[in-house]
Amino acid sequence: MKTIATILITIFSLISISIAETRMWTSIKGDTIEAELVNIISKNVVLKKMNGKQIQVPVSQLCAADQKYLATMKPPKIEIEVDDDVDDKTIGSVSGYDYDHSSKRERLKCAVHVKKKSREDNSMPLIAHLFVFSKDLRREEYIIEGCEEWEFSFENQDSFSFSSDTISLEHSKNSYYGNSGRAYAGYVFWVESKDGKLVGINGSKGMFETNFVRIKTMTLNTKFDEDFITTFTPTKRKNRK
């Protein structure tokens, strides 16, 4: 079953590139034409001439400068792998006839690898977002424990690696008072163009993927419920690298 995020990516890939800009295009033979870029379809570019007529031109038949320009206009196809390494350790345990108490500490770090799938040149500026979540076991709220951004492009390399800071959480179980503290709840990582169009996404839970637009507006230490309604908003902003 396709997630909403997957459907969004499919829709974005089918939408024509709308560029309200007319420019001179030059072929490898030196011929020129003034036209507006309408779309990039596979290995062809659709141009709209000044008289309104649309034509398709193989990208390979355009000059190097035009090919470089096109490489900044179409989002690349990417593959995202996320490794959320969680190390949990019991730091306290007490048991009695009718009483049990145990405490754990979690240390976690998310490592992300993003790879360009196509061989075509691509230098579109991109923004990667990584959010890491915990859950308040008493209040049943989610908290943003890690919140980072990176700007990059595939102009000079075909893959990138990103990593969250190490996060430490503690939580406990008590037969009298129930569960308390914060426990690791998952992550969501996505890549978008600078104008906000989704290029790729990977989340530990489907609800994080489908609500990434809401998550994007949140900041570090923000708290929200299962409906992604914010219950606490801090003043600290997200980190950008």
Secondary structure, 3 states (H helix, E strand, C coil): CCCHHHHHHHHHHHCCCCCCCEEEEEECCCCEEEEEEEEEECCEEEEEECCCCEEEEEHHHECHHHHHHHCCCCCCCEEEEEEEEEEEEEEEEEECCCCEEEEEEEEEEEEEEEEECCCCCCCCCEEEEEEEEEEECCCCEEEEEEEEEEEECCCCCCEEEEECCCEEEEEEEECCCEEEEEEEEEEEEEEEECCCCEEEEEECCHHHHHCHHHHHCCCCCCEECCCCCEEECCCCCCEEC
